[in-house]
Amino acid sequence: MDATQEIWLNGDFVPWGEARVHVLAHTLHYGAGAFEGVRAYRAEGGTAIFRLDAHLDRLFYSAASIQMPMRFDRAALRAAAIELVRRNRLEEGYLRPIALFGYGVMCVSPERAPVDVAIACWPWGAYLPHEMVDLKISRYPRIPPNATVADAKLTGNYLNGILAVNEIRGTRYHEVLLLDACGNVAEGSGENVFFVKGGALHTPRLGAILPGITRATVMEIARDEGIEVVERDIRPGEALAADEAFFTGTAAEVTPIRSIDDRVIGGGEVGPITRRLRGIYLDAVRGREARYRRFLTAVG
Ligand SMILES: Cc1ncc(COP(=O)(O)O)c(C=O)c1O
């Protein structure tokens, strides 16, 4: 991780190395924290944050889902994110806002715990640094929506993904694919998944997955391009028989999938629809697509 100069913590810009929380912080012990992953890009007119408002919406939704009172309103966090990128002179990279229950009480209920809010940013290249990725279907099902708030970005939800990626350590697989509790395709440990079949895009419907902001962006791009998008239950067998497959995520952007459980998808090459959508997405995030410039927040 490449450190930058400052981190915004509870209203102040503090030196990177001094942005600390107590070891007895509640979230560290029980996993109730809300966070986001956001990217800033070197865009046409200077650095811009992509879909900042959608990420802030999801952060506040996630915090509300665990009854976490946010100490700062949306406008304050929005201004802090922009100012942080500017102060750190980050031209391109990743932002990590997090709201956590801090130090003060030690019992499962976070009711009386104070809330700490931070935003960090740093330069960060490709999350899945491969032209195409090979996946293994995990034996851990995606944590079901009746056991957690599956559509919130909560720290504790990630234990599920950690167990899944631990299984592929030391293997040739790059990422995992989790199924939902009914055996339908859900998502990767940090990505949503799409399949191309007969010229249309198919993706798991909302419910057991994180409603990805990149997923929504790619669906909008596809529809604008006249490509049909179908949100539905997808059985693993259908996934393996797809013509093309790809992941989406803020960190992963659009990453083509080569194989799943050693079965090569389509011809094992980046397919034409994946290539087209990836190209438009990468143009959109850098402000090269007038249609999607509204998603950019200029840092100035
Ligand atoms: C489990 C999971 N699914 C999907 C995504 C993709 O979401 P987004 O496109 O909003 O980054 C992420 C990343 O945040 C994730 O962690």
PDBQT file of the ligand as one rigid body, heavy atoms in Angstrom, charges set to zero:
ROOT
HETATM    1  C1  LIG A 401     -18.916  -8.362  -2.345  1.00  0.00    +0.000 C 
HETATM    2  C2  LIG A 401     -18.847  -7.298  -3.380  1.00  0.00    +0.000 A 
HETATM    3  N1  LIG A 401     -19.630  -7.408  -4.464  1.00  0.00    +0.000 NA
HETATM    4  C3  LIG A 401     -19.606  -6.476  -5.438  1.00  0.00    +0.000 A 
HETATM    5  C4  LIG A 401     -18.769  -5.377  -5.370  1.00  0.00    +0.000 A 
HETATM    6  C5  LIG A 401     -18.773  -4.352  -6.453  1.00  0.00    +0.000 C 
HETATM    7  O1  LIG A 401     -19.394  -3.177  -5.996  1.00  0.00    +0.000 OA
HETATM    8  P1  LIG A 401     -19.006  -1.769  -6.613  1.00  0.00    +0.000 P 
HETATM    9  O2  LIG A 401     -19.176  -1.876  -8.065  1.00  0.00    +0.000 OA
HETATM   10  O3  LIG A 401     -19.978  -0.828  -5.992  1.00  0.00    +0.000 OA
HETATM   11  O4  LIG A 401     -17.596  -1.486  -6.228  1.00  0.00    +0.000 OA
HETATM   12  C6  LIG A 401     -17.947  -5.223  -4.244  1.00  0.00    +0.000 A 
HETATM   13  C7  LIG A 401     -17.087  -4.044  -4.105  1.00  0.00    +0.000 C 
HETATM   14  O5  LIG A 401     -17.443  -3.105  -3.436  1.00  0.00    +0.000 OA
HETATM   15  C8  LIG A 401     -17.999  -6.199  -3.234  1.00  0.00    +0.000 A 
HETATM   16  O6  LIG A 401     -17.206  -6.083  -2.166  1.00  0.00    +0.000 OA
ENDROOT
TORSDOF 0
